[in-house]
Amino acid sequence: MNDETAQAHAMRQALARLTAEDRAVLAQVYYRGLSIVDAAEQLGVPAGTVRTRTYHALHALRCALDDLGLPTPPTP
């Protein structure tokens, strides 16, 4: 398994530990690259909710990576 494959596997493991809401907001904001407003529209929640969920989802992802003994990505 190469390094990229190992990192992708580790990220999938960490994401699997998150709640569905956490995964959904990260998918909209980071994977699809949507703005907070556009992500809010897609998720059907207020923009402030997206901001809060994103903050908590990133924290949960860092904790999951840490629990798995993996390096955490830098904070944007």
C-alpha positions, 0 to 999 in steps of 0.5 A: 500500500503506497503512502497516498492509499494509506492516508486515504484509508486512514481518513476513511476510518476517521470519517467513519467515526464521525456523526452523519451530520459531521460527515455531511457538513465536511463533504459540502464545505471541504470536498465539494468546496461550497461556501458556508451559504451554499452548504447551508442551502444544500443541507437545509440549515442556517449558515450559522449552523454550518459554521458551528457544525464545521468547527465541531466536525473538524475537532471530531475529525482531529480527535478521531485521527489522534485516536487512530494514532495518525497525524492531524492535518494543519488547521486552516 
